[in-house]
Amino acid sequence: MDFYDIYRRLSASGGAAPGPKALKERPESEPQGLPDFMSWDTKDTAAFSDLIDRIPVIDSTVFPLSPEKNGHEKILYVEPVRPFFISREIPYIHTRPHIDDCFVFLYVYEGSCVVELEGTSYTMEAGELCLISPRVTRRHFLTENDFVLCIMVEKGRFEKDFFALLRYDNFLSEFFRQALVKNEKGHLFFMIPPDTGICQIFQRLFQEVVRTDPYSDTMFGLCLNLLFTQILRSQKDTYQHFSQNDKPTVLVALPYILQYIQENYADLTLETLADAFHYEKGYLSKMIHRFTGKTYTQIVGHYKLEQAADLLTHTDMRISDIAQRSGFGSSDHFTRSFRKYAGTTPRQFRKCHPRPGKSLTDR
């Protein structure tokens, strides 16, 4: 059985009727064997759709449905059967509320999609990706003219792989933990246009879905990390996209705000930051602390000390000059702050991290 058969069975069962274009005729000269996604021209959407429709439907590609575990009979519970999976959303099917016990990525490849999360509706456009936490009640509405992809990732696997990419950025990592993990009803929107290379990632993900060798799950996981990286790189595009028609919510803006702080902390104040993103200063300060666990001043201080540590390790600058370059008013203030940051004084830190071939004596 493949997805051509799924369309026909849905039509014959008397269930929610797909539109006329969804009831595709099986091609007369259909290629034999598994679909080869690596031969797909990523600009040919029709060819992509046909390849997806030819994926065999077996036990590992069907997610069992049951009433929600907490007794809500009108809400379906979807239990994952693989650590991760990718598919195309079938039009007119997911109109009934359901809960997935995994992280879900919805990506609008073409057309649009109305997504309802915990009773609130959002209209997604082409290029938009929605990342949804486990156990969020969702349903969505799309037609045969819409092309929407869905990736499902087991909770433990998502947390392990996604946050490994953020191990050097404590503030952004904490934001995503607060927004998606600690918030049991979390979701975030991103803008990742098809021309950014995301199509090639989908191409490889689908190719690994149809493979059955022992390495397919490993390859899928590696390709998923590429998708995670694209999401993390999209902060500026996401902010600019959602700023076109309305002021973006703080959950959309905050990842880019944190990136902006990191890139401009030397000459930045909370007032200028709030003005740049059109937020009231007190509100922005509160949201930064809520989603990172740190104040704006603590975040800026951390980046200043990171710069100081780098200068101590890789230059022969005087410690007093490093203190000034890093934005500290005096050497004493710098020494006290650095001791709290590194557990040692700047002079001792430099001795423990000497430049190759350089003297350990501080000038």
Backbone torsions as a table, in degrees:
resi	resn	phi	psi	omega
1	MET	NA	140.1	172.7
2	ASP	-130.8	-170.5	-173.4
3	PHE	-74.1	-18.1	170.0
4	TYR	-60.9	-43.1	179.8
5	ASP	-66.5	-36.6	178.5
6	ILE	-59.4	-46.1	178.8
7	TYR	-56.8	-45.0	-175.9
8	ARG	-69.4	-40.3	-180.0
9	ARG	-66.0	-38.4	176.7
10	LEU	-61.5	-39.5	-179.9
11	SER	-66.3	-40.9	-175.7
12	ALA	-79.2	-20.0	-174.1
13	SER	-79.0	-13.2	-177.7
14	GLY	81.2	11.7	177.3
15	GLY	-78.4	-158.5	177.9
16	ALA	-59.5	121.7	-172.1
17	ALA	-80.1	123.4	173.2
18	PRO	-68.3	158.8	176.2
19	GLY	-69.3	167.7	-174.8
20	PRO	-60.7	-34.8	-178.9
21	LYS	-74.5	-21.8	-179.8
22	ALA	-73.4	-26.5	179.6
23	LEU	-83.0	77.2	-173.3
24	LYS	-75.9	145.6	171.9
25	GLU	-82.3	138.8	176.7
26	ARG	-68.6	130.7	-179.4
27	PRO	-58.2	142.0	-178.7
28	GLU	-63.4	-38.4	-178.6
29	SER	-111.4	57.8	-177.2
30	GLU	-67.5	132.3	178.5
31	PRO	-60.6	146.4	179.6
32	GLN	-85.7	157.2	175.9
33	GLY	82.3	-174.4	-178.3
34	LEU	-71.2	148.4	177.6
35	PRO	-65.4	140.4	179.8
36	ASP	-103.5	96.3	-177.0
37	PHE	-71.7	-22.0	-179.0
38	MET	-72.6	-13.5	176.0
39	SER	-90.5	-1.5	-175.4
40	TRP	-75.2	132.0	168.9
41	ASP	-78.0	112.2	-170.9
42	THR	-63.3	-8.7	176.2
43	LYS	-91.7	-6.0	-176.1
44	ASP	-101.7	93.4	-176.5
45	THR	-66.1	-39.0	-178.9
46	ALA	-61.8	-41.7	179.1
47	ALA	-65.7	-38.4	177.7
48	PHE	-61.4	-46.2	179.7
49	SER	-60.3	-43.4	-179.5
50	ASP	-64.2	-39.1	178.4
51	LEU	-63.3	-42.9	179.2
52	ILE	-62.9	-41.5	-178.2
53	ASP	-64.5	-21.1	-177.9
54	ARG	-92.3	3.4	176.7
55	ILE	-67.0	127.2	178.4
56	PRO	-62.0	140.2	178.3
57	VAL	-99.1	108.7	-179.7
58	ILE	-125.4	-177.4	-175.5
59	ASP	-56.0	-38.1	-175.6
60	SER	-78.5	-4.7	177.0
61	THR	-110.5	6.0	177.9
62	VAL	-113.8	126.5	-179.2
63	PHE	-97.1	119.8	-177.1
64	PRO	-66.2	142.5	179.2
65	LEU	-110.8	142.6	176.7
66	SER	-153.6	162.6	175.5
67	PRO	-58.7	149.6	-177.6
68	GLU	-58.6	140.9	-171.4
69	LYS	-62.8	-26.5	-177.4
70	ASN	-86.5	10.1	173.6
71	GLY	96.0	5.5	178.5
72	HIS	-83.8	94.2	-172.0
73	GLU	-65.2	-24.2	-177.8
74	LYS	-83.6	-5.0	179.9
75	ILE	-111.6	124.4	179.5
76	LEU	-81.2	143.6	177.5
77	TYR	-108.3	125.2	-178.5
78	VAL	-106.1	113.7	-178.4
79	GLU	-94.2	124.7	-178.7
80	PRO	-68.2	144.2	178.7
81	VAL	-115.9	-5.2	176.5
82	ARG	-137.5	157.0	178.5
83	PRO	-60.1	-30.8	177.3
84	PHE	-159.8	157.7	-176.9
85	PHE	-159.5	154.4	175.4
86	ILE	-133.6	142.4	179.8
87	SER	-154.9	170.1	170.8
88	ARG	-97.4	135.8	178.7
89	GLU	-71.3	132.2	-179.7
90	ILE	-86.1	129.4	-178.7
91	PRO	-57.5	145.0	172.0
92	TYR	69.7	9.7	-173.8
93	ILE	-96.3	-51.0	-172.7
94	HIS	-88.4	47.4	178.7
95	THR	-89.1	-7.3	177.6
96	ARG	-97.6	136.0	-179.7
97	PRO	-57.6	137.8	177.8
98	HIS	-149.9	163.9	-178.0
99	ILE	-123.3	132.7	175.8
100	ASP	-106.5	133.4	179.7
101	ASP	-91.3	49.9	-179.0
102	CYS	-164.5	172.6	172.9
103	PHE	-79.4	140.9	-178.0
104	VAL	-124.0	133.6	173.7
105	PHE	-112.8	120.6	172.5
106	LEU	-108.6	126.3	-179.3
107	TYR	-126.6	125.6	178.8
108	VAL	-87.6	106.5	-178.6
109	TYR	-79.1	-42.8	174.8
110	GLU	-146.9	153.8	178.0
111	GLY	80.1	-136.4	-178.5
112	SER	-153.4	177.0	-179.4
113	CYS	-159.7	133.2	173.9
114	VAL	-96.2	117.5	-178.9
115	VAL	-108.8	129.1	176.3
116	GLU	-109.7	117.1	-179.0
117	LEU	-118.7	117.4	-178.4
118	GLU	52.2	38.5	175.6
119	GLY	86.8	-5.4	178.5
120	THR	-104.7	130.0	-175.9
121	SER	-95.7	141.9	176.6
122	TYR	-133.9	136.1	176.1
123	THR	-97.7	118.1	-179.9
124	MET	-98.1	139.9	179.2
125	GLU	-107.0	171.5	179.8
126	ALA	-57.2	133.2	-179.6
127	GLY	93.7	-10.7	-179.9
128	GLU	-87.5	141.0	178.0
129	LEU	-123.1	134.2	177.1
130	CYS	-114.9	124.3	177.7
131	LEU	-104.5	120.8	-169.9
132	ILE	-118.9	131.9	179.4
133	SER	-70.3	160.5	175.4
134	PRO	-60.4	149.0	173.3
135	ARG	66.8	22.8	169.3
136	VAL	-85.3	127.4	177.3
137	THR	-72.2	122.5	-175.7
138	ARG	-140.1	157.6	166.5
139	ARG	-156.4	161.2	-179.8
140	HIS	-149.4	161.0	-174.0
141	PHE	-128.4	123.0	175.1
142	LEU	-146.5	162.5	-178.1
143	THR	-113.4	-179.5	179.1
144	GLU	-66.1	-13.6	178.8
145	ASN	-89.3	-4.3	-177.7
146	ASP	-104.2	142.7	-177.7
147	PHE	-122.8	104.2	-175.2
148	VAL	-124.8	129.7	178.9
149	LEU	-102.8	148.4	-179.4
150	CYS	-130.6	126.9	174.6
151	ILE	-116.3	131.2	179.5
152	MET	-116.7	129.3	-175.6
153	VAL	-130.5	127.4	177.6
154	GLU	-54.2	139.5	-173.2
155	LYS	-55.4	-50.0	-177.9
156	GLY	-62.2	-37.7	-179.6
157	ARG	-69.1	-40.3	178.6
158	PHE	-61.0	-49.8	-176.7
159	GLU	-63.1	-38.3	-179.4
160	LYS	-67.0	-49.4	-173.5
161	ASP	-80.4	-43.1	-176.1
162	PHE	-66.0	-47.0	-175.5
163	PHE	-77.0	-16.7	172.8
164	ALA	-63.8	-31.3	178.2
165	LEU	-70.9	-18.8	-175.8
166	LEU	-106.7	17.2	-173.6
167	ARG	-65.6	-20.1	179.6
168	TYR	-101.6	3.4	178.9
169	ASP	-128.2	85.5	-173.2
170	ASN	-62.8	-33.4	-174.7
171	PHE	-75.1	-45.2	177.6
172	LEU	-66.5	-38.2	177.8
173	SER	-60.8	-45.3	179.9
174	GLU	-65.8	-35.0	176.6
175	PHE	-59.3	-48.7	-178.2
176	PHE	-67.1	-34.0	176.7
177	ARG	-63.9	-43.8	179.4
178	GLN	-65.8	-40.6	-173.5
179	ALA	-78.1	-30.8	-171.1
180	LEU	-118.0	-29.6	-174.7
181	VAL	-102.3	-54.4	-179.3
182	LYS	-72.1	-28.0	174.4
183	ASN	-88.8	107.1	-174.4
184	GLU	-68.2	-13.0	-179.7
185	LYS	-117.3	33.0	-172.1
186	GLY	-80.4	152.1	170.9
187	HIS	-158.5	150.9	179.7
188	LEU	-138.4	147.3	177.7
189	PHE	-110.4	144.4	178.1
190	PHE	-137.2	158.7	175.5
191	MET	-117.1	114.1	-180.0
192	ILE	-132.9	92.1	-177.7
193	PRO	-59.2	150.8	-179.0
194	PRO	-57.9	-27.7	-176.1
195	ASP	-81.3	8.4	179.1
196	THR	-88.8	0.1	-177.8
197	GLY	101.9	-0.4	-178.5
198	ILE	-67.5	-27.0	178.9
199	CYS	-63.1	-39.4	178.9
200	GLN	-66.3	-31.6	176.3
201	ILE	-67.4	-44.6	177.4
202	PHE	-61.6	-39.3	179.1
203	GLN	-56.1	-48.4	-178.7
204	ARG	-70.6	-38.0	178.6
205	LEU	-60.4	-45.3	178.8
206	PHE	-65.6	-37.8	179.6
207	GLN	-60.8	-38.7	-179.5
208	GLU	-75.0	-25.5	177.0
209	VAL	-64.4	-40.0	-175.9
210	VAL	-84.8	-9.4	177.1
211	ARG	-83.3	152.6	-177.8
212	THR	-123.8	12.7	-178.5
213	ASP	-78.8	166.5	-175.6
214	PRO	-64.8	-11.5	-174.9
215	TYR	-101.8	-1.4	-173.6
216	SER	-64.7	-41.0	179.3
217	ASP	-65.9	-36.9	177.5
218	THR	-64.1	-44.7	179.3
219	MET	-64.9	-40.3	178.2
220	PHE	-60.2	-43.3	179.5
221	GLY	-62.9	-39.8	178.5
222	LEU	-65.2	-42.2	178.5
223	CYS	-67.3	-33.0	177.2
224	LEU	-63.6	-35.1	176.3
225	ASN	-63.3	-33.8	175.1
226	LEU	-63.8	-39.8	177.2
227	LEU	-64.9	-43.7	177.6
228	PHE	-57.4	-42.2	-179.8
229	THR	-64.2	-39.7	176.7
230	GLN	-61.6	-39.0	178.2
231	ILE	-62.8	-44.8	-179.0
232	LEU	-67.3	-30.6	179.1
233	ARG	-78.2	-11.4	-170.5
234	SER	-89.1	5.1	-169.6
235	GLN	-58.3	-43.8	-179.1
236	LYS	-67.3	-46.6	178.5
237	ASP	-60.6	-39.2	179.4
238	THR	-62.8	-48.5	-179.2
239	TYR	-61.5	-45.8	-178.4
240	GLN	-65.2	-39.1	-180.0
241	HIS	-63.0	-48.9	-176.7
242	PHE	-79.3	-6.5	175.8
243	SER	-86.7	-12.5	-174.5
244	GLN	-64.7	-41.1	-175.3
245	ASN	-106.4	-23.0	-176.7
246	ASP	-161.2	163.7	176.1
247	LYS	-68.9	125.5	-177.8
248	PRO	-67.3	152.5	176.8
249	THR	-65.4	161.9	-177.8
250	VAL	-63.9	-29.7	178.5
251	LEU	-67.7	-31.3	176.1
252	VAL	-76.3	-41.0	-173.0
253	ALA	-80.7	-31.3	-168.1
254	LEU	-62.6	-39.7	176.5
255	PRO	-57.8	-41.0	178.5
256	TYR	-71.9	-33.9	176.2
257	ILE	-61.3	-43.0	178.3
258	LEU	-64.8	-38.9	175.8
259	GLN	-64.3	-40.6	179.9
260	TYR	-63.6	-40.4	177.4
261	ILE	-61.7	-45.3	-178.1
262	GLN	-61.5	-35.8	-176.9
263	GLU	-83.6	-19.8	-171.9
264	ASN	-130.6	14.0	-171.5
265	TYR	-59.3	-28.0	-175.0
266	ALA	-61.2	-36.4	-176.6
267	ASP	-117.1	21.4	-171.8
268	LEU	-108.0	143.8	169.6
269	THR	-123.2	164.1	178.3
270	LEU	-61.2	-36.1	179.9
271	GLU	-64.0	-47.2	-179.5
272	THR	-68.7	-32.3	177.1
273	LEU	-65.4	-46.2	179.8
274	ALA	-62.5	-40.6	178.3
275	ASP	-64.4	-40.9	-177.6
276	ALA	-63.1	-32.1	-177.0
277	PHE	-108.8	7.2	173.1
278	HIS	61.9	42.8	174.6
279	TYR	-119.1	153.6	173.2
280	GLU	-70.7	136.4	-171.7
281	LYS	-55.7	-47.3	-178.1
282	GLY	-63.5	-40.7	179.6
283	TYR	-65.4	-44.7	-179.9
284	LEU	-62.9	-42.4	178.3
285	SER	-59.1	-42.7	-180.0
286	LYS	-64.9	-41.6	-178.5
287	MET	-69.3	-38.1	177.3
288	ILE	-60.7	-45.3	-179.8
289	HIS	-67.5	-38.6	-178.3
290	ARG	-63.1	-42.1	-172.2
291	PHE	-96.7	-7.2	177.0
292	THR	-120.8	-16.6	-176.4
293	GLY	78.2	4.0	-179.1
294	LYS	-128.0	153.0	174.6
295	THR	-80.8	165.3	175.9
296	TYR	-57.4	-43.4	-178.9
297	THR	-62.1	-40.0	179.2
298	GLN	-65.9	-38.6	179.5
299	ILE	-65.7	-47.7	178.9
300	VAL	-62.3	-42.3	178.5
301	GLY	-60.8	-38.0	178.4
302	HIS	-62.0	-45.0	-179.3
303	TYR	-67.5	-35.0	176.9
304	LYS	-63.6	-41.4	-179.9
305	LEU	-71.4	-33.0	173.9
306	GLU	-61.7	-43.0	177.8
307	GLN	-63.4	-42.1	-180.0
308	ALA	-61.8	-42.9	179.1
309	ALA	-62.0	-38.3	178.8
310	ASP	-66.1	-41.7	179.3
311	LEU	-67.4	-37.0	177.8
312	LEU	-64.5	-35.0	-176.1
313	THR	-81.5	-36.0	-168.0
314	HIS	-114.9	2.5	178.1
315	THR	-134.0	169.0	175.0
316	ASP	-104.8	19.4	-179.7
317	MET	-61.1	147.7	174.5
318	ARG	-63.5	149.0	179.8
319	ILE	-61.5	-36.5	178.5
320	SER	-64.8	-37.2	178.5
321	ASP	-70.7	-36.7	177.1
322	ILE	-64.3	-40.0	178.0
323	ALA	-59.6	-44.2	179.5
324	GLN	-68.1	-43.9	-179.4
325	ARG	-62.0	-33.6	-177.1
326	SER	-85.4	-0.8	173.6
327	GLY	92.3	21.6	177.8
328	PHE	-99.8	139.7	-173.5
329	GLY	-69.4	-27.1	-178.7
330	SER	-150.2	160.9	178.1
331	SER	-65.2	-36.2	179.3
332	ASP	-63.4	-45.8	178.3
333	HIS	-61.7	-41.5	179.4
334	PHE	-62.5	-45.3	-178.4
335	THR	-62.9	-43.4	179.4
336	ARG	-63.2	-45.0	-178.7
337	SER	-66.0	-40.5	-177.3
338	PHE	-68.2	-35.4	178.1
339	ARG	-62.1	-40.7	177.3
340	LYS	-65.7	-35.3	-177.2
341	TYR	-74.6	-47.1	-171.5
342	ALA	-109.8	-8.3	-178.9
343	GLY	77.9	11.6	-179.4
344	THR	-156.2	167.5	179.7
345	THR	-78.5	161.0	177.1
346	PRO	-57.0	-39.9	-178.9
347	ARG	-64.4	-45.5	179.4
348	GLN	-66.0	-37.8	178.7
349	PHE	-61.0	-44.1	-179.5
350	ARG	-63.4	-38.7	179.7
351	LYS	-65.5	-32.1	179.5
352	CYS	-81.9	-13.3	-179.4
353	HIS	-131.0	62.2	-177.0
354	PRO	-72.0	148.1	171.7
355	ARG	-73.0	139.3	179.5
356	PRO	-57.1	127.9	175.7
357	GLY	78.7	5.5	-178.0
358	LYS	-108.8	156.0	178.1
359	SER	-69.9	147.2	177.8
360	LEU	-84.8	-4.5	-177.0
361	THR	-77.2	126.9	177.4
362	ASP	-80.6	131.1	-178.4
363	ARG	-83.5	NA	NA
